[in-house]
Amino acid sequence: MGGRRSLGAGVMVLGLLCAGQANAFNFFDVAKRAKTLSSEGFKPVNNNIPKELRDLKFAGYQQIQAKREGYHWNDAKLPFQIAFNHLGMSFDEPVKIHEIDAQGVREIKFDPALFDYGNVKLDPNVAKNLGGFAGFRILSALNDPAKRDDEVASFLGASYFRVLGKGQVYGQSARGLAIDTAMATGEEFPRFREFWIARPGNKEKHLVVYALLDSPRATGAFRFTFTPGDDTVVDVKSRIYLRDRVSKLGIAATASMFLFGSNQPSPTPNFRPELHDSDGLAIHAGNGEWIWRPLNNPRRLATSGFAIENPAGFGLLQRARDPSRYEDIEDRYELRPSLWIVPKGQWGKGRVELVEIPTGDETNDNIVTMWVPETQPKAGEALDLEYTMYWTRNEPKYHDSKVAWVQQTRRAPGEIRGADQIRRPDDSTAFYIDFVGPVFKDLPQDVVIGSNVSHNGNADILESTVRRNPVTGGWRLLIRLKVKDATKPAELRAQLRNGDNILSETWSYQLPVNENAQ
């Protein structure tokens, strides 16, 4: 951990002692606090922010900005800076933030002088009494070596945080913990109530942040190690304690947005062909199988589970990278990061769960994915899990090059070509699935590629054909089908094969209820 300041040779011994003090605070100190907290009754945070802040709308809240000269470590030649977020709007629960350095641990006190309030009128005496910050942002020279104020990560609200790599713009969010997501009893939102940020060395390439999580039924300790770059890498160490049993425990949870896309076009005219932060869920199962599940914006809540033992990787990806897929020069959806999560060690049995929530606009994160362990820890027992997060725009980098992947899924009304060469709808649904990857390069020109197509019994497959795609250098699978019962979803699976050899990941799709046609 880079907690030492530069010290002269003449005080080397003192420097070692100071470094020892800084290193004395670590993940296990936070874990002890989490365990103690779990044995106590939950105490809601004392929320006393003034009405002027609570009633702010988004535009008003955006008026309150951290002053550049108020960035933490702004006056030091360090590779990172910290900018704080002010309380206001829905961000109304104060969090405590501490710095770990060679002298030990100290709290960074809230000070209204750190902020420019713009047009927001706030009594200075009231501001002084706020109990903490809403969150913070990590800044570094991510895109320009001469600048140290590019955002790398942001912690703001509950246990949510977002991360950026070079040339990326914010999209999906990660979560420390999810409890009872999409359950009829209602979701519980754990929150990070306290943070400790380790002061980095002058040439440190990573930043360490510790966090204490709390909620009515769970507590937890987290260590995040941020390494910015083309792909920003975040190593996560977590320990969870339950105060009481929960119906669904979500580990390494993420939240994203999918409004419409190639597999589910906009129902109304829109200049943007697609609008989403992520277009699919990718899974690398413990048995070696790769799975791709295109996302939907369903008419009603939909939940899917993929039973897996010891997952090798999973995450919500944005595979559509061509700007023409979006035609949005303001929001730049092609620059939104994918998030690939690689578990460390053996996670055992459980499932990767996908939750798809109906939404009418792009302001809602309507997609959630998480790891749900089969067995929960008993009250007072620790659940220890570690994983690495890769925030990337280079999805093939994390995929097996020997297995083709789905580049796009296009859904449309099915049609057949008549003797007059005119194509006419036939009341079916058609999927055009493009597979790409290096695996196709070494195949002979006369290779015969077929497909394995299966379903849950709620569909009649009318056609399944595979053709070479001369544009991508890959192969296109056409599936044309009719749903038997439109009040039930149709589950589909497909792979490309050459004889007994599987060439592609498994395309997995759920055709939602009452969406079997157009």
RAFEN-V716087 format. One record per pair of residues at least 24 apart in sequence whose ideal C-beta (glycine too) atoms are under 8 Angstrom apart, sorted by sequence separation. I is the first residue (numbers start at 0). GAP is how many residues later the second one is. If there is no record, write none. Layout:
# RAFEN-V716087
I_GAP + I_GAP
This chain:
# RAFEN-V716087
63_24 + 83_24 + 141_24 + 142_24 + 189_24 + 190_24 + 217_24 + 218_24 + 285_24 + 287_24 + 314_24 + 346_24 + 348_24 + 349_24 + 408_24 + 409_24 + 458_24 + 459_24 + 488_24 + 0_25 + 60_25 + 189_25 + 216_25 + 217_25 + 282_25 + 285_25 + 314_25 + 347_25 + 348_25 + 407_25 + 408_25 + 457_25 + 458_25 + 487_25 + 83_26 + 188_26 + 216_26 + 284_26 + 285_26 + 313_26 + 314_26 + 346_26 + 347_26 + 348_26 + 407_26 + 448_26 + 450_26 + 452_26 + 454_26 + 457_26 + 486_26 + 489_26 + 60_27 + 71_27 + 187_27 + 212_27 + 215_27 + 216_27 + 283_27 + 284_27 + 312_27 + 313_27 + 347_27 + 405_27 + 406_27 + 456_27 + 457_27 + 485_27 + 486_27 + 59_28 + 60_28 + 187_28 + 189_28 + 215_28 + 216_28 + 217_28 + 282_28 + 283_28 + 312_28 + 342_28 + 405_28 + 406_28 + 482_28 + 485_28 + 59_29 + 85_29 + 187_29 + 216_29 + 283_29 + 312_29 + 405_29 + 406_29 + 60_30 + 83_30 + 158_30 + 187_30 + 189_30 + 191_30 + 282_30 + 283_30 + 311_30 + 312_30 + 404_30 + 457_30 + 463_30 + 465_30 + 476_30 + 485_30 + 57_31 + 83_31 + 157_31 + 158_31 + 217_31 + 262_31 + 281_31 + 282_31 + 311_31 + 403_31 + 404_31 + 457_31 + 458_31 + 55_32 + 56_32 + 157_32 + 158_32 + 263_32 + 281_32 + 310_32 + 403_32 + 404_32 + 440_32 + 457_32 + 52_33 + 55_33 + 157_33 + 158_33 + 260_33 + 262_33 + 263_33 + 280_33 + 281_33 + 309_33 + 403_33 + 439_33 + 455_33 + 457_33 + 458_33 + 482_33 + 52_34 + 53_34 + 156_34 + 157_34 + 260_34 + 280_34 + 281_34 + 402_34 + 427_34 + 439_34 + 455_34 + 481_34 + 52_35 + 53_35 + 96_35 + 175_35 + 280_35 + 281_35 + 403_35 + 433_35 + 439_35 + 454_35 + 455_35 + 52_36 + 71_36 + 93_36 + 95_36 + 96_36 + 176_36 + 178_36 + 279_36 + 280_36 + 309_36 + 310_36 + 400_36 + 401_36 + 402_36 + 403_36 + 425_36 + 435_36 + 454_36 + 455_36 + 93_37 + 94_37 + 154_37 + 175_37 + 257_37 + 259_37 + 279_37 + 309_37 + 400_37 + 401_37 + 435_37 + 436_37 + 454_37 + 48_38 + 53_38 + 93_38 + 94_38 + 176_38 + 178_38 + 257_38 + 258_38 + 277_38 + 278_38 + 309_38 + 313_38 + 346_38 + 398_38 + 400_38 + 433_38 + 435_38 + 453_38 + 454_38 + 48_39 + 52_39 + 93_39 + 94_39 + 96_39 + 178_39 + 255_39 + 257_39 + 276_39 + 277_39 + 278_39 + 279_39 + 308_39 + 310_39 + 434_39 + 452_39 + 453_39 + 93_40 + 94_40 + 154_40 + 277_40 + 278_40 + 308_40 + 344_40 + 433_40 + 434_40 + 452_40 + 453_40 + 69_41 + 92_41 + 176_41 + 276_41 + 278_41 + 307_41 + 308_41 + 310_41 + 344_41 + 395_41 + 433_41 + 434_41 + 451_41 + 452_41 + 91_42 + 275_42 + 306_42 + 307_42 + 342_42 + 343_42 + 433_42 + 434_42 + 451_42 + 48_43 + 69_43 + 86_43 + 90_43 + 176_43 + 306_43 + 307_43 + 342_43 + 343_43 + 432_43 + 450_43 + 451_43 + 69_44 + 90_44 + 175_44 + 306_44 + 307_44 + 342_44 + 343_44 + 431_44 + 432_44 + 450_44 + 46_45 + 48_45 + 69_45 + 86_45 + 305_45 + 341_45 + 431_45 + 432_45 + 450_45 + 451_45 + 46_46 + 66_46 + 86_46 + 87_46 + 175_46 + 273_46 + 304_46 + 305_46 + 340_46 + 341_46 + 430_46 + 431_46 + 432_46 + 449_46 + 450_46 + 46_47 + 66_47 + 85_47 + 86_47 + 304_47 + 305_47 + 340_47 + 430_47 + 448_47 + 449_47 + 44_48 + 65_48 + 66_48 + 84_48 + 85_48 + 304_48 + 305_48 + 340_48 + 341_48 + 413_48 + 429_48 + 430_48 + 448_48 + 449_48 + 44_49 + 65_49 + 66_49 + 83_49 + 84_49 + 303_49 + 304_49 + 339_49 + 340_49 + 429_49 + 430_49 + 448_49 + 64_50 + 65_50 + 84_50 + 302_50 + 303_50 + 338_50 + 339_50 + 429_50 + 430_50 + 447_50 + 451_50 + 63_51 + 64_51 + 83_51 + 84_51 + 272_51 + 273_51 + 274_51 + 302_51 + 315_51 + 338_51 + 428_51 + 446_51 + 63_52 + 83_52 + 84_52 + 158_52 + 272_52 + 273_52 + 302_52 + 303_52 + 338_52 + 339_52 + 427_52 + 428_52 + 458_52 + 63_53 + 64_53 + 82_53 + 83_53 + 272_53 + 274_53 + 301_53 + 302_53 + 315_53 + 337_53 + 338_53 + 427_53 + 428_53 + 62_54 + 63_54 + 81_54 + 82_54 + 154_54 + 158_54 + 271_54 + 272_54 + 300_54 + 301_54 + 314_54 + 336_54 + 337_54 + 427_54 + 428_54 + 448_54 + 62_55 + 81_55 + 151_55 + 271_55 + 300_55 + 313_55 + 336_55 + 337_55 + 339_55 + 426_55 + 442_55 + 62_56 + 63_56 + 81_56 + 82_56 + 154_56 + 270_56 + 271_56 + 276_56 + 300_56 + 336_56 + 341_56 + 62_57 + 80_57 + 81_57 + 275_57 + 300_57 + 313_57 + 337_57 + 79_58 + 80_58 + 187_58 + 261_58 + 274_58 + 277_58 + 281_58 + 297_58 + 299_58 + 334_58 + 339_58 + 59_59 + 79_59 + 80_59 + 135_59 + 260_59 + 273_59 + 276_59 + 294_59 + 296_59 + 297_59 + 298_59 + 59_60 + 79_60 + 255_60 + 277_60 + 295_60 + 297_60 + 310_60 + 78_61 + 135_61 + 253_61 + 292_61 + 294_61 + 296_61 + 430_61 + 432_61 + 434_61 + 78_62 + 165_62 + 175_62 + 184_62 + 253_62 + 296_62 + 160_63 + 162_63 + 164_63 + 165_63 + 166_63 + 176_63 + 261_63 + 439_63 + 55_64 + 164_64 + 165_64 + 182_64 + 438_64 + 90_65 + 164_65 + 182_65 + 406_65 + 438_65 + 82_66 + 90_66 + 164_66 + 165_66 + 179_66 + 181_66 + 413_66 + 80_67 + 89_67 + 139_67 + 164_67 + 178_67 + 179_67 + 180_67 + 304_67 + 406_67 + 413_67 + 436_67 + 51_68 + 70_68 + 79_68 + 80_68 + 163_68 + 179_68 + 434_68 + 51_69 + 52_69 + 78_69 + 84_69 + 137_69 + 162_69 + 178_69 + 180_69 + 282_69 + 296_69 + 434_69 + 51_70 + 77_70 + 177_70 + 178_70 + 403_70 + 51_71 + 65_71 + 84_71 + 137_71 + 162_71 + 177_71 + 178_71 + 280_71 + 403_71 + 49_72 + 79_72 + 176_72 + 177_72 + 180_72 + 294_72 + 320_72 + 49_73 + 152_73 + 176_73 + 280_73 + 51_74 + 151_74 + 176_74 + 432_74 + 24_75 + 174_75 + 177_75 + 317_75 + 49_76 + 151_76 + 176_76 + 318_76 + 317_77 + 21_78 + 70_78 + 173_78 + 174_78 + 316_78 + 430_78 + 21_79 + 24_79 + 152_79 + 173_79 + 174_79 + 21_80 + 23_80 + 24_80 + 151_80 + 173_80 + 174_80 + 20_81 + 21_81 + 47_81 + 48_81 + 67_81 + 152_81 + 172_81 + 173_81 + 20_82 + 21_82 + 171_82 + 172_82 + 428_82 + 18_83 + 20_83 + 47_83 + 171_83 + 172_83 + 17_84 + 171_84 + 17_85 + 45_85 + 170_85 + 171_85 + 253_85 + 312_85 + 141_86 + 170_86 + 318_86 + 14_87 + 253_87 + 274_87 + 318_87 + 428_87 + 137_88 + 139_88 + 276_88 + 280_88 + 318_88 + 319_88 + 428_88 + 251_89 + 277_89 + 318_89 + 141_90 + 426_90 + 104_91 + 251_91 + 403_92 + 6_95 + 159_95 + 4_96 + 94_96 + 97_96 + 99_96 + 2_97 + 4_97 + 94_97 + 95_97 + 96_97 + 97_97 + 98_97 + 99_97 + 100_97 + 101_97 + 2_98 + 3_98 + 92_98 + 94_98 + 95_98 + 96_98 + 97_98 + 98_98 + 99_98 + 100_98 + 257_98 + 405_98 + 408_98 + 0_99 + 2_99 + 94_99 + 95_99 + 96_99 + 97_99 + 98_99 + 99_99 + 402_99 + 403_99 + 404_99 + 405_99 + 92_100 + 94_100 + 96_100 + 98_100 + 258_100 + 402_100 + 403_100 + 404_100 + 408_100 + 402_101 + 403_101 + 405_101 + 256_102 + 258_102 + 402_102 + 249_103 + 258_103 + 412_104 + 171_105 + 247_105 + 256_105 + 412_105 + 170_106 + 171_106 + 398_106 + 170_107 + 256_107 + 256_108 + 257_108 + 255_109 + 256_109 + 257_109 + 289_109 + 254_110 + 256_110 + 289_110 + 255_111 + 254_112 + 255_112 + 293_112 + 254_113 + 255_113 + 281_113 + 289_113 + 291_113 + 253_114 + 291_114 + 81_115 + 252_115 + 253_115 + 289_115 + 293_115 + 252_116 + 253_116 + 283_116 + 252_117 + 281_117 + 249_118 + 251_118 + 252_118 + 181_119 + 250_119 + 251_119 + 79_120 + 249_120 + 250_120 + 77_121 + 78_121 + 181_121 + 249_121 + 250_121 + 77_122 + 249_122 + 250_122 + 77_123 + 78_123 + 248_123 + 77_124 + 78_124 + 79_124 + 247_124 + 248_124 + 76_125 + 78_125 + 72_126 + 77_126 + 78_126 + 279_126 + 79_127 + 248_127 + 279_129 + 245_130 + 244_131 + 251_133 + 241_134 + 244_134 + 250_134 + 241_135 + 243_135 + 251_135 + 240_136 + 241_136 + 242_136 + 239_137 + 241_137 + 251_137 + 240_138 + 240_139 + 241_139 + 240_140 + 240_141 + 241_141 + 239_142 + 240_142 + 238_143 + 239_143 + 171_144 + 238_144 + 238_145 + 239_145 + 44_146 + 237_146 + 261_146 + 262_146 + 264_146 + 170_147 + 237_147 + 261_147 + 262_147 + 263_147 + 44_148 + 237_148 + 261_148 + 262_148 + 236_149 + 261_149 + 235_150 + 234_151 + 235_151 + 235_152 + 234_153 + 235_153 + 233_154 + 234_154 + 232_155 + 233_155 + 232_156 + 232_157 + 233_157 + 231_158 + 232_158 + 230_159 + 231_159 + 230_160 + 230_161 + 168_162 + 170_162 + 229_162 + 230_162 + 168_163 + 230_163 + 171_164 + 229_164 + 170_165 + 171_165 + 173_165 + 29_166 + 168_166 + 169_166 + 170_166 + 230_166 + 167_167 + 168_167 + 171_167 + 166_168 + 167_168 + 262_168 + 167_169 + 24_171 + 41_172 + 164_172 + 180_172 + 41_173 + 163_173 + 181_173 + 41_174 + 162_174 + 180_174 + 36_175 + 41_175 + 181_175 + 21_176 + 162_176 + 21_177 + 36_177 + 33_178 + 32_179 + 33_179 + 29_180 + 37_180 + 28_181 + 29_181 + 37_181 + 29_182 + 36_182 + 26_183 + 25_184 + 34_184 + 24_185 + 33_185 + 33_186 + 181_186 + 33_187 + 180_187 + 301_187 + 32_188 + 180_189 + 30_190 + 177_190 + 29_191 + 29_192 + 172_192 + 177_192 + 29_193 + 171_193 + 4_194 + 26_194 + 2_195 + 5_195 + 171_195 + 174_195 + 1_196 + 2_196 + 4_196 + 5_196 + 26_196 + 0_197 + 1_197 + 2_197 + 3_197 + 25_197 + 1_198 + 2_198 + 1_199 + 41_201 + 1_202 + 305_202 + 37_203 + 1_204 + 36_204 + 37_204 + 1_205 + 33_205 + 37_205 + 1_206 + 34_206 + 303_206 + 0_207 + 33_207 + 30_208 + 301_208 + 26_210 + 301_210 + 26_212 + 299_212 + 291_213 + 293_213 + 298_213 + 299_213 + 290_214 + 291_214 + 295_214 + 297_214 + 298_214 + 173_215 + 289_215 + 290_215 + 291_215 + 292_215 + 293_215 + 297_215 + 298_215 + 288_216 + 289_216 + 291_216 + 292_216 + 295_216 + 298_216 + 288_217 + 290_217 + 292_217 + 297_217 + 295_219 + 167_223 + 281_223 + 167_225 + 162_226 + 164_226 + 166_226 + 163_227 + 164_227 + 162_228 + 164_228 + 262_246 + 263_251 + 37_341 + 38_341 + 37_342 + 34_345 + 34_347 + 30_351
